[in-house]
Every structure is written in structure tokens, then in C-alpha cells.
């Protein structure tokens, strides 16, 4: 039996990741490793947004 994919739940989690990474970036802006790594995290989250938004739009 095929498992249903809940695009709303996935999208919500991606948005939570984005918000958390943005907050971490702000709090740790004077900490070079945090600054560099949150940029990478946000780039990965952007790719997730792009991938899911295509599916999300098809499902809507």
C-alpha cells in the first residue's frame, strides 16, 4: 500500500527550518562558524522550498 505524502506538513517543517536558521543567523552573526553555516543551511532550505513548492502547486 502506498503511503500518502502530506505536502502541507512537509511545507510547514521546511518553513520552520527556515525561520530557525534565520533566527540562529541573527543571534550568531558575530560567530563566524555560525554565520557561514547558516548561509549553507538557508541555501539547502531554499532548494527544499523549490522542490516542494513545485509539488505543492501541483497538489493545490
Secondary structure, DSSP 4 states (H G I P E B T S, - for coil): -PPPP-HHHHHHHHHHHHHHHHHHHHHTTTSHHHHHHHHHHHHHHHHHHHHHHHHHHHH-
